[in-house]
Amino acid sequence: MPKKKATAKDDPQQEILEGIDAVGTIVEEDLDYLRKRLSEIQEEISKIHDDIRAIKVDQKGLENNQLDILETLKFLTDKLDRIEIRIAEGLEKGEFDDAVEPD
C-alpha cells in the first residue's frame, strides 16, 4: 500500500519544513533582486568615475591653456615694454615728433 504523503495539516514538522522552504525561496528572490540592484549601482558608480576622469582631463587642459595664455601675456607685456622704451629713447633723441598732427 503506497504511503500517503504527509501534509502540513497532518504533521506539524512538515508544516515547519514547508515554512522554512517558503522563507528560503523568498530569501533567494530577495538576494537575486539585491544582486541585480548592486550590479546596477556598480554600473552607475563606474559611469561617475568615468565622468570624474573626464573632468580631470578637461581641468588639466584648462590649466595648460591658462598657462599658455599667461605666457603669451607675459611675452606681449615684455614686447610692449621694450617698444615703450624705444619710443621714449627716440623721443629723447628727437627721432620722433611727439606732437599730434590733425588728419
Biopython code that builds the backbone (N, CA, C, O; Angstrom):
import numpy as np
from Bio.PDB.StructureBuilder import StructureBuilder

atoms = [
    (1, "MET", "N", (0.839, -1.165, 0.000)),
    (1, "MET", "CA", (0.000, 0.000, 0.000)),
    (1, "MET", "C", (0.895, 1.243, 0.000)),
    (1, "MET", "O", (1.786, 1.366, 0.840)),
    (2, "PRO", "N", (0.656, 2.176, -0.954)),
    (2, "PRO", "CA", (1.514, 3.361, -1.016)),
    (2, "PRO", "C", (1.331, 4.226, 0.229)),
    (2, "PRO", "O", (0.253, 4.359, 0.807)),
    (3, "LYS", "N", (2.472, 4.798, 0.590)),
    (3, "LYS", "CA", (2.465, 5.636, 1.782)),
    (3, "LYS", "C", (1.903, 7.006, 1.415)),
    (3, "LYS", "O", (2.291, 7.605, 0.412)),
    (4, "LYS", "N", (0.998, 7.483, 2.233)),
    (4, "LYS", "CA", (0.376, 8.778, 1.991)),
    (4, "LYS", "C", (1.368, 9.879, 2.380)),
    (4, "LYS", "O", (1.972, 9.841, 3.452)),
    (5, "LYS", "N", (1.521, 10.860, 1.484)),
    (5, "LYS", "CA", (2.439, 11.968, 1.759)),
    (5, "LYS", "C", (1.834, 12.833, 2.852)),
    (5, "LYS", "O", (0.648, 13.162, 2.823)),
    (6, "ALA", "N", (2.655, 13.187, 3.797)),
    (6, "ALA", "CA", (2.168, 13.987, 4.912)),
    (6, "ALA", "C", (1.927, 15.413, 4.447)),
    (6, "ALA", "O", (2.711, 15.961, 3.672)),
    (7, "THR", "N", (0.872, 15.996, 4.908)),
    (7, "THR", "CA", (0.573, 17.391, 4.606)),
    (7, "THR", "C", (0.795, 18.206, 5.860)),
    (7, "THR", "O", (0.949, 17.665, 6.955)),
    (8, "ALA", "N", (0.810, 19.503, 5.685)),
    (8, "ALA", "CA", (1.066, 20.387, 6.814)),
    (8, "ALA", "C", (-0.008, 20.242, 7.881)),
    (8, "ALA", "O", (0.262, 20.409, 9.070)),
    (9, "LYS", "N", (-1.233, 19.930, 7.451)),
    (9, "LYS", "CA", (-2.319, 19.784, 8.422)),
    (9, "LYS", "C", (-2.110, 18.548, 9.286)),
    (9, "LYS", "O", (-2.449, 18.529, 10.469)),
    (10, "ASP", "N", (-1.545, 17.521, 8.671)),
    (10, "ASP", "CA", (-1.367, 16.261, 9.386)),
    (10, "ASP", "C", (-0.125, 16.255, 10.271)),
    (10, "ASP", "O", (-0.104, 15.608, 11.319)),
    (11, "ASP", "N", (0.905, 16.976, 9.846)),
    (11, "ASP", "CA", (2.196, 16.850, 10.532)),
    (11, "ASP", "C", (2.782, 18.240, 10.811)),
    (11, "ASP", "O", (3.138, 18.949, 9.870)),
    (12, "PRO", "N", (2.887, 18.634, 12.059)),
    (12, "PRO", "CA", (3.453, 19.942, 12.388)),
    (12, "PRO", "C", (4.894, 20.088, 11.911)),
    (12, "PRO", "O", (5.319, 21.184, 11.546)),
    (13, "GLN", "N", (5.637, 19.006, 11.913)),
    (13, "GLN", "CA", (7.025, 19.057, 11.446)),
    (13, "GLN", "C", (7.048, 19.371, 9.949)),
    (13, "GLN", "O", (7.893, 20.139, 9.490)),
    (14, "GLN", "N", (6.140, 18.790, 9.200)),
    (14, "GLN", "CA", (6.042, 19.055, 7.764)),
    (14, "GLN", "C", (5.664, 20.515, 7.532)),
    (14, "GLN", "O", (6.168, 21.149, 6.604)),
    (15, "GLU", "N", (4.792, 21.042, 8.358)),
    (15, "GLU", "CA", (4.392, 22.447, 8.252)),
    (15, "GLU", "C", (5.599, 23.356, 8.461)),
    (15, "GLU", "O", (5.764, 24.349, 7.753)),
    (16, "ILE", "N", (6.431, 23.020, 9.424)),
    (16, "ILE", "CA", (7.649, 23.800, 9.689)),
    (16, "ILE", "C", (8.593, 23.725, 8.496)),
    (16, "ILE", "O", (9.166, 24.739, 8.096)),
    (17, "LEU", "N", (8.763, 22.535, 7.924)),
    (17, "LEU", "CA", (9.650, 22.370, 6.763)),
    (17, "LEU", "C", (9.148, 23.173, 5.567)),
    (17, "LEU", "O", (9.940, 23.798, 4.862)),
    (18, "GLU", "N", (7.846, 23.157, 5.339)),
    (18, "GLU", "CA", (7.283, 23.937, 4.229)),
    (18, "GLU", "C", (7.467, 25.432, 4.472)),
    (18, "GLU", "O", (7.732, 26.189, 3.538)),
    (19, "GLY", "N", (7.326, 25.855, 5.725)),
    (19, "GLY", "CA", (7.554, 27.264, 6.061)),
    (19, "GLY", "C", (8.996, 27.670, 5.827)),
    (19, "GLY", "O", (9.275, 28.744, 5.295)),
    (20, "ILE", "N", (9.908, 26.796, 6.231)),
    (20, "ILE", "CA", (11.335, 27.059, 6.011)),
    (20, "ILE", "C", (11.628, 27.131, 4.520)),
    (20, "ILE", "O", (12.384, 27.996, 4.080)),
    (21, "ASP", "N", (11.040, 26.234, 3.738)),
    (21, "ASP", "CA", (11.233, 26.226, 2.285)),
    (21, "ASP", "C", (10.696, 27.515, 1.666)),
    (21, "ASP", "O", (11.328, 28.096, 0.783)),
    (22, "ALA", "N", (9.527, 27.960, 2.132)),
    (22, "ALA", "CA", (8.943, 29.197, 1.606)),
    (22, "ALA", "C", (9.824, 30.397, 1.939)),
    (22, "ALA", "O", (10.047, 31.269, 1.099)),
    (23, "VAL", "N", (10.316, 30.431, 3.160)),
    (23, "VAL", "CA", (11.207, 31.526, 3.560)),
    (23, "VAL", "C", (12.487, 31.482, 2.738)),
    (23, "VAL", "O", (12.983, 32.521, 2.303)),
    (24, "GLY", "N", (13.024, 30.286, 2.523)),
    (24, "GLY", "CA", (14.232, 30.140, 1.704)),
    (24, "GLY", "C", (14.015, 30.662, 0.295)),
    (24, "GLY", "O", (14.891, 31.316, -0.270)),
    (25, "THR", "N", (12.849, 30.377, -0.276)),
    (25, "THR", "CA", (12.528, 30.866, -1.620)),
    (25, "THR", "C", (12.470, 32.392, -1.635)),
    (25, "THR", "O", (13.007, 33.032, -2.539)),
    (26, "ILE", "N", (11.822, 32.964, -0.636)),
    (26, "ILE", "CA", (11.727, 34.428, -0.550)),
    (26, "ILE", "C", (13.114, 35.041, -0.402)),
    (26, "ILE", "O", (13.423, 36.046, -1.043)),
    (27, "VAL", "N", (13.941, 34.445, 0.433)),
    (27, "VAL", "CA", (15.301, 34.955, 0.640)),
    (27, "VAL", "C", (16.099, 34.876, -0.660)),
    (27, "VAL", "O", (16.825, 35.814, -0.992)),
    (28, "GLU", "N", (15.979, 33.782, -1.396)),
    (28, "GLU", "CA", (16.682, 33.646, -2.678)),
    (28, "GLU", "C", (16.225, 34.716, -3.660)),
    (28, "GLU", "O", (17.048, 35.313, -4.355)),
    (29, "GLU", "N", (14.920, 34.963, -3.723)),
    (29, "GLU", "CA", (14.401, 36.001, -4.618)),
    (29, "GLU", "C", (14.920, 37.373, -4.206)),
    (29, "GLU", "O", (15.314, 38.176, -5.051)),
    (30, "ASP", "N", (14.917, 37.634, -2.902)),
    (30, "ASP", "CA", (15.439, 38.912, -2.412)),
    (30, "ASP", "C", (16.922, 39.063, -2.731)),
    (30, "ASP", "O", (17.369, 40.140, -3.125)),
    (31, "LEU", "N", (17.680, 37.989, -2.562)),
    (31, "LEU", "CA", (19.110, 38.040, -2.880)),
    (31, "LEU", "C", (19.336, 38.292, -4.367)),
    (31, "LEU", "O", (20.222, 39.060, -4.740)),
    (32, "ASP", "N", (18.539, 37.648, -5.215)),
    (32, "ASP", "CA", (18.656, 37.885, -6.658)),
    (32, "ASP", "C", (18.376, 39.349, -6.979)),
    (32, "ASP", "O", (19.096, 39.970, -7.761)),
    (33, "TYR", "N", (17.327, 39.894, -6.373)),
    (33, "TYR", "CA", (16.989, 41.303, -6.588)),
    (33, "TYR", "C", (18.134, 42.202, -6.110)),
    (33, "TYR", "O", (18.536, 43.134, -6.808)),
    (34, "LEU", "N", (18.649, 41.913, -4.919)),
    (34, "LEU", "CA", (19.734, 42.734, -4.376)),
    (34, "LEU", "C", (20.998, 42.639, -5.227)),
    (34, "LEU", "O", (21.705, 43.632, -5.400)),
    (35, "ARG", "N", (21.285, 41.455, -5.756)),
    (35, "ARG", "CA", (22.450, 41.308, -6.651)),
    (35, "ARG", "C", (22.263, 42.158, -7.906)),
    (35, "ARG", "O", (23.193, 42.817, -8.372)),
    (36, "LYS", "N", (21.045, 42.131, -8.442)),
    (36, "LYS", "CA", (20.758, 42.925, -9.647)),
    (36, "LYS", "C", (20.915, 44.414, -9.345)),
    (36, "LYS", "O", (21.537, 45.140, -10.119)),
    (37, "ARG", "N", (20.358, 44.870, -8.229)),
    (37, "ARG", "CA", (20.468, 46.284, -7.855)),
    (37, "ARG", "C", (21.926, 46.673, -7.607)),
    (37, "ARG", "O", (22.359, 47.758, -7.995)),
    (38, "LEU", "N", (22.679, 45.782, -6.959)),
    (38, "LEU", "CA", (24.093, 46.046, -6.713)),
    (38, "LEU", "C", (24.835, 46.215, -8.030)),
    (38, "LEU", "O", (25.676, 47.104, -8.168)),
    (39, "SER", "N", (24.526, 45.367, -8.988)),
    (39, "SER", "CA", (25.155, 45.462, -10.302)),
    (39, "SER", "C", (24.811, 46.798, -10.968)),
    (39, "SER", "O", (25.683, 47.442, -11.553)),
    (40, "GLU", "N", (23.552, 47.213, -10.880)),
    (40, "GLU", "CA", (23.138, 48.498, -11.459)),
    (40, "GLU", "C", (23.853, 49.658, -10.772)),
    (40, "GLU", "O", (24.296, 50.599, -11.429)),
    (41, "ILE", "N", (23.960, 49.584, -9.454)),
    (41, "ILE", "CA", (24.634, 50.643, -8.700)),
    (41, "ILE", "C", (26.116, 50.694, -9.062)),
    (41, "ILE", "O", (26.690, 51.775, -9.190)),
    (42, "GLN", "N", (26.736, 49.525, -9.226)),
    (42, "GLN", "CA", (28.148, 49.490, -9.613)),
    (42, "GLN", "C", (28.344, 50.098, -10.999)),
    (42, "GLN", "O", (29.347, 50.769, -11.242)),
    (43, "GLU", "N", (27.399, 49.872, -11.908)),
    (43, "GLU", "CA", (27.483, 50.489, -13.238)),
    (43, "GLU", "C", (27.398, 52.003, -13.127)),
    (43, "GLU", "O", (28.155, 52.718, -13.784)),
    (44, "GLU", "N", (26.482, 52.496, -12.301)),
    (44, "GLU", "CA", (26.346, 53.939, -12.111)),
    (44, "GLU", "C", (27.617, 54.529, -11.502)),
    (44, "GLU", "O", (28.066, 55.598, -11.916)),
    (45, "ILE", "N", (28.188, 53.844, -10.534)),
    (45, "ILE", "CA", (29.437, 54.311, -9.916)),
    (45, "ILE", "C", (30.553, 54.349, -10.956)),
    (45, "ILE", "O", (31.362, 55.276, -10.970)),
    (46, "SER", "N", (30.593, 53.350, -11.816)),
    (46, "SER", "CA", (31.601, 53.311, -12.876)),
    (46, "SER", "C", (31.432, 54.504, -13.819)),
    (46, "SER", "O", (32.415, 55.121, -14.229)),
    (47, "LYS", "N", (30.181, 54.825, -14.159)),
    (47, "LYS", "CA", (29.920, 55.985, -15.024)),
    (47, "LYS", "C", (30.363, 57.273, -14.343)),
    (47, "LYS", "O", (30.930, 58.160, -14.981)),
    (48, "ILE", "N", (30.101, 57.371, -13.047)),
    (48, "ILE", "CA", (30.511, 58.562, -12.297)),
    (48, "ILE", "C", (32.037, 58.678, -12.282)),
    (48, "ILE", "O", (32.580, 59.770, -12.449)),
    (49, "HIS", "N", (32.726, 57.550, -12.083)),
    (49, "HIS", "CA", (34.197, 57.568, -12.117)),
    (49, "HIS", "C", (34.691, 58.016, -13.495)),
    (49, "HIS", "O", (35.645, 58.788, -13.587)),
    (50, "ASP", "N", (34.049, 57.537, -14.565)),
    (50, "ASP", "CA", (34.428, 57.958, -15.913)),
    (50, "ASP", "C", (34.232, 59.462, -16.081)),
    (50, "ASP", "O", (35.083, 60.144, -16.651)),
    (51, "ASP", "N", (33.105, 59.977, -15.581)),
    (51, "ASP", "CA", (32.840, 61.416, -15.661)),
    (51, "ASP", "C", (33.888, 62.209, -14.892)),
    (51, "ASP", "O", (34.345, 63.256, -15.352)),
    (52, "ILE", "N", (34.263, 61.713, -13.729)),
    (52, "ILE", "CA", (35.281, 62.400, -12.919)),
    (52, "ILE", "C", (36.616, 62.420, -13.652)),
    (52, "ILE", "O", (37.314, 63.435, -13.657)),
    (53, "ARG", "N", (36.972, 61.284, -14.278)),
    (53, "ARG", "CA", (38.228, 61.249, -15.049)),
    (53, "ARG", "C", (38.172, 62.248, -16.207)),
    (53, "ARG", "O", (39.156, 62.935, -16.483)),
    (54, "ALA", "N", (37.031, 62.328, -16.880)),
    (54, "ALA", "CA", (36.890, 63.272, -17.993)),
    (54, "ALA", "C", (37.005, 64.709, -17.495)),
    (54, "ALA", "O", (37.624, 65.549, -18.149)),
    (55, "ILE", "N", (36.415, 64.989, -16.351)),
    (55, "ILE", "CA", (36.500, 66.336, -15.783)),
    (55, "ILE", "C", (37.945, 66.665, -15.431)),
    (55, "ILE", "O", (38.403, 67.784, -15.662)),
    (56, "LYS", "N", (38.664, 65.696, -14.873)),
    (56, "LYS", "CA", (40.071, 65.930, -14.522)),
    (56, "LYS", "C", (40.893, 66.225, -15.771)),
    (56, "LYS", "O", (41.763, 67.096, -15.758)),
    (57, "VAL", "N", (40.615, 65.493, -16.855)),
    (57, "VAL", "CA", (41.329, 65.732, -18.114)),
    (57, "VAL", "C", (41.003, 67.128, -18.627)),
    (57, "VAL", "O", (41.896, 67.864, -19.046)),
    (58, "ASP", "N", (39.708, 67.499, -18.593)),
    (58, "ASP", "CA", (39.306, 68.837, -19.028)),
    (58, "ASP", "C", (39.959, 69.906, -18.167)),
    (58, "ASP", "O", (40.425, 70.927, -18.674)),
    (59, "GLN", "N", (39.991, 69.666, -16.856)),
    (59, "GLN", "CA", (40.599, 70.624, -15.944)),
    (59, "GLN", "C", (42.084, 70.785, -16.257)),
    (59, "GLN", "O", (42.606, 71.900, -16.260)),
    (60, "LYS", "N", (42.759, 69.668, -16.519)),
    (60, "LYS", "CA", (44.186, 69.732, -16.846)),
    (60, "LYS", "C", (44.388, 70.520, -18.139)),
    (60, "LYS", "O", (45.314, 71.323, -18.249)),
    (61, "GLY", "N", (43.511, 70.281, -19.119)),
    (61, "GLY", "CA", (43.594, 71.032, -20.369)),
    (61, "GLY", "C", (43.386, 72.520, -20.143)),
    (61, "GLY", "O", (44.086, 73.346, -20.729)),
    (62, "LEU", "N", (42.423, 72.861, -19.293)),
    (62, "LEU", "CA", (42.179, 74.270, -18.984)),
    (62, "LEU", "C", (43.370, 74.892, -18.269)),
    (62, "LEU", "O", (43.731, 76.039, -18.534)),
    (63, "GLU", "N", (43.977, 74.135, -17.363)),
    (63, "GLU", "CA", (45.163, 74.641, -16.668)),
    (63, "GLU", "C", (46.293, 74.888, -17.663)),
    (63, "GLU", "O", (46.994, 75.896, -17.576)),
    (64, "ASN", "N", (46.466, 73.971, -18.603)),
    (64, "ASN", "CA", (47.507, 74.153, -19.622)),
    (64, "ASN", "C", (47.199, 75.366, -20.485)),
    (64, "ASN", "O", (48.098, 76.145, -20.805)),
    (65, "ASN", "N", (45.924, 75.536, -20.869)),
    (65, "ASN", "CA", (45.541, 76.707, -21.659)),
    (65, "ASN", "C", (45.793, 77.990, -20.875)),
    (65, "ASN", "O", (46.271, 78.982, -21.425)),
    (66, "GLN", "N", (45.466, 77.959, -19.589)),
    (66, "GLN", "CA", (45.688, 79.127, -18.752)),
    (66, "GLN", "C", (47.180, 79.466, -18.697)),
    (66, "GLN", "O", (47.556, 80.635, -18.775)),
    (67, "LEU", "N", (48.020, 78.452, -18.564)),
    (67, "LEU", "CA", (49.468, 78.692, -18.549)),
    (67, "LEU", "C", (49.936, 79.265, -19.881)),
    (67, "LEU", "O", (50.764, 80.176, -19.913)),
    (68, "ASP", "N", (49.404, 78.728, -20.985)),
    (68, "ASP", "CA", (49.761, 79.255, -22.305)),
    (68, "ASP", "C", (49.351, 80.718, -22.432)),
    (68, "ASP", "O", (50.105, 81.537, -22.957)),
    (69, "ILE", "N", (48.162, 81.039, -21.951)),
    (69, "ILE", "CA", (47.680, 82.420, -22.021)),
    (69, "ILE", "C", (48.567, 83.332, -21.177)),
    (69, "ILE", "O", (48.922, 84.428, -21.609)),
    (70, "LEU", "N", (48.924, 82.882, -19.978)),
    (70, "LEU", "CA", (49.792, 83.694, -19.118)),
    (70, "LEU", "C", (51.160, 83.911, -19.758)),
    (70, "LEU", "O", (51.709, 85.011, -19.694)),
    (71, "GLU", "N", (51.705, 82.873, -20.369)),
    (71, "GLU", "CA", (52.999, 83.016, -21.048)),
    (71, "GLU", "C", (52.885, 83.997, -22.210)),
    (71, "GLU", "O", (53.778, 84.819, -22.420)),
    (72, "THR", "N", (51.798, 83.914, -22.960)),
    (72, "THR", "CA", (51.589, 84.832, -24.083)),
    (72, "THR", "C", (51.448, 86.263, -23.580)),
    (72, "THR", "O", (52.023, 87.184, -24.160)),
    (73, "LEU", "N", (50.684, 86.456, -22.504)),
    (73, "LEU", "CA", (50.533, 87.796, -21.930)),
    (73, "LEU", "C", (51.870, 88.345, -21.452)),
    (73, "LEU", "O", (52.170, 89.522, -21.656)),
    (74, "LYS", "N", (52.670, 87.502, -20.820)),
    (74, "LYS", "CA", (53.988, 87.945, -20.356)),
    (74, "LYS", "C", (54.858, 88.339, -21.551)),
    (74, "LYS", "O", (55.538, 89.364, -21.518)),
    (75, "PHE", "N", (54.833, 87.524, -22.599)),
    (75, "PHE", "CA", (55.613, 87.826, -23.798)),
    (75, "PHE", "C", (55.171, 89.165, -24.392)),
    (75, "PHE", "O", (56.003, 90.011, -24.721)),
    (76, "LEU", "N", (53.850, 89.349, -24.527)),
    (76, "LEU", "CA", (53.342, 90.589, -25.120)),
    (76, "LEU", "C", (53.625, 91.798, -24.229)),
    (76, "LEU", "O", (53.913, 92.884, -24.733)),
    (77, "THR", "N", (53.545, 91.620, -22.919)),
    (77, "THR", "CA", (53.850, 92.714, -21.994)),
    (77, "THR", "C", (55.318, 93.102, -22.102)),
    (77, "THR", "O", (55.644, 94.289, -22.140)),
    (78, "ASP", "N", (56.204, 92.117, -22.152)),
    (78, "ASP", "CA", (57.637, 92.400, -22.318)),
    (78, "ASP", "C", (57.888, 93.124, -23.634)),
    (78, "ASP", "O", (58.658, 94.084, -23.688)),
    (79, "LYS", "N", (57.238, 92.659, -24.687)),
    (79, "LYS", "CA", (57.414, 93.282, -26.003)),
    (79, "LYS", "C", (56.920, 94.736, -25.966)),
    (79, "LYS", "O", (57.576, 95.633, -26.495)),
    (80, "LEU", "N", (55.756, 94.958, -25.335)),
    (80, "LEU", "CA", (55.210, 96.308, -25.223)),
    (80, "LEU", "C", (56.139, 97.200, -24.405)),
    (80, "LEU", "O", (56.346, 98.363, -24.752)),
    (81, "ASP", "N", (56.699, 96.664, -23.324)),
    (81, "ASP", "CA", (57.650, 97.441, -22.516)),
    (81, "ASP", "C", (58.855, 97.857, -23.353)),
    (81, "ASP", "O", (59.303, 99.001, -23.274)),
    (82, "ARG", "N", (59.378, 96.933, -24.152)),
    (82, "ARG", "CA", (60.541, 97.261, -24.995)),
    (82, "ARG", "C", (60.180, 98.331, -26.035)),
    (82, "ARG", "O", (60.981, 99.222, -26.322)),
    (83, "ILE", "N", (58.975, 98.234, -26.592)),
    (83, "ILE", "CA", (58.546, 99.240, -27.581)),
    (83, "ILE", "C", (58.416, 100.602, -26.910)),
    (83, "ILE", "O", (58.841, 101.610, -27.472)),
    (84, "GLU", "N", (57.829, 100.643, -25.705)),
    (84, "GLU", "CA", (57.695, 101.912, -24.984)),
    (84, "GLU", "C", (59.062, 102.520, -24.686)),
    (84, "GLU", "O", (59.255, 103.730, -24.804)),
    (85, "ILE", "N", (60.009, 101.663, -24.299)),
    (85, "ILE", "CA", (61.365, 102.155, -24.017)),
    (85, "ILE", "C", (61.985, 102.720, -25.286)),
    (85, "ILE", "O", (62.596, 103.788, -25.255)),
    (86, "ARG", "N", (61.835, 102.016, -26.399)),
    (86, "ARG", "CA", (62.414, 102.502, -27.663)),
    (86, "ARG", "C", (61.772, 103.817, -28.086)),
    (86, "ARG", "O", (62.459, 104.706, -28.590)),
    (87, "ILE", "N", (60.455, 103.951, -27.885)),
    (87, "ILE", "CA", (59.786, 105.211, -28.240)),
    (87, "ILE", "C", (60.291, 106.337, -27.340)),
    (87, "ILE", "O", (60.582, 107.436, -27.813)),
    (88, "ALA", "N", (60.392, 106.055, -26.034)),
    (88, "ALA", "CA", (60.877, 107.087, -25.102)),
    (88, "ALA", "C", (62.297, 107.508, -25.460)),
    (88, "ALA", "O", (62.614, 108.697, -25.444)),
    (89, "GLU", "N", (63.151, 106.546, -25.781)),
    (89, "GLU", "CA", (64.527, 106.874, -26.170)),
    (89, "GLU", "C", (64.533, 107.679, -27.463)),
    (89, "GLU", "O", (65.305, 108.627, -27.605)),
    (90, "GLY", "N", (63.670, 107.303, -28.407)),
    (90, "GLY", "CA", (63.601, 108.035, -29.678)),
    (90, "GLY", "C", (63.113, 109.456, -29.478)),
    (90, "GLY", "O", (63.595, 110.378, -30.136)),
    (91, "LEU", "N", (62.156, 109.643, -28.570)),
    (91, "LEU", "CA", (61.674, 110.997, -28.288)),
    (91, "LEU", "C", (62.768, 111.843, -27.652)),
    (91, "LEU", "O", (62.910, 113.024, -27.967)),
    (92, "GLU", "N", (63.549, 111.228, -26.745)),
    (92, "GLU", "CA", (64.644, 111.957, -26.104)),
    (92, "GLU", "C", (65.680, 112.398, -27.128)),
    (92, "GLU", "O", (66.234, 113.493, -27.038)),
    (93, "LYS", "N", (65.928, 111.546, -28.085)),
    (93, "LYS", "CA", (66.940, 111.849, -29.095)),
    (93, "LYS", "C", (66.365, 112.718, -30.209)),
    (93, "LYS", "O", (67.093, 113.162, -31.096)),
    (94, "GLY", "N", (65.072, 112.956, -30.159)),
    (94, "GLY", "CA", (64.457, 113.785, -31.185)),
    (94, "GLY", "C", (64.175, 113.035, -32.468)),
    (94, "GLY", "O", (63.931, 113.646, -33.508)),
    (95, "GLU", "N", (64.206, 111.715, -32.404)),
    (95, "GLU", "CA", (63.945, 110.923, -33.599)),
    (95, "GLU", "C", (62.457, 110.896, -33.950)),
    (95, "GLU", "O", (62.088, 110.665, -35.102)),
    (96, "PHE", "N", (61.612, 111.132, -32.954)),
    (96, "PHE", "CA", (60.170, 111.115, -33.186)),
    (96, "PHE", "C", (59.601, 112.465, -32.807)),
    (96, "PHE", "O", (60.084, 113.128, -31.889)),
    (97, "ASP", "N", (58.591, 112.850, -33.512)),
    (97, "ASP", "CA", (57.881, 114.079, -33.172)),
    (97, "ASP", "C", (56.660, 113.669, -32.354)),
    (97, "ASP", "O", (55.777, 112.966, -32.845)),
    (98, "ASP", "N", (56.621, 114.117, -31.107)),
    (98, "ASP", "CA", (55.520, 113.695, -30.246)),
    (98, "ASP", "C", (54.294, 114.584, -30.375)),
    (98, "ASP", "O", (53.320, 114.403, -29.645)),
    (99, "ALA", "N", (54.330, 115.523, -31.277)),
    (99, "ALA", "CA", (53.169, 116.384, -31.494)),
    (99, "ALA", "C", (52.126, 115.612, -32.285)),
    (99, "ALA", "O", (52.449, 114.837, -33.185)),
    (100, "VAL", "N", (50.892, 115.835, -31.935)),
    (100, "VAL", "CA", (49.800, 115.169, -32.637)),
    (100, "VAL", "C", (49.403, 116.048, -33.803)),
    (100, "VAL", "O", (49.110, 117.232, -33.641)),
    (101, "GLU", "N", (49.400, 115.451, -34.971)),
    (101, "GLU", "CA", (49.031, 116.202, -36.164)),
    (101, "GLU", "C", (47.591, 115.890, -36.531)),
    (101, "GLU", "O", (47.189, 114.727, -36.516)),
    (102, "PRO", "N", (46.815, 116.901, -36.856)),
    (102, "PRO", "CA", (45.425, 116.644, -37.261)),
    (102, "PRO", "C", (45.390, 115.917, -38.595)),
    (102, "PRO", "O", (46.270, 116.083, -39.441)),
    (103, "ASP", "N", (44.359, 115.114, -38.760)),
    (103, "ASP", "CA", (44.213, 114.362, -40.018)),
    (103, "ASP", "C", (43.802, 115.246, -41.147)),
    (103, "ASP", "O", (43.636, 114.775, -42.272)),
]
sb = StructureBuilder()
sb.init_structure("model")
sb.init_model(0)
sb.init_chain("A")
sb.init_seg("    ")
for serial, (resi, resn, name, xyz) in enumerate(atoms, 1):
    if name == "N":
        sb.init_residue(resn, " ", resi, " ")
    sb.init_atom(name, np.array(xyz, "f"), 0.0, 1.0, " ", f" {name:<3s}", serial, name[0])
structure = sb.get_structure()
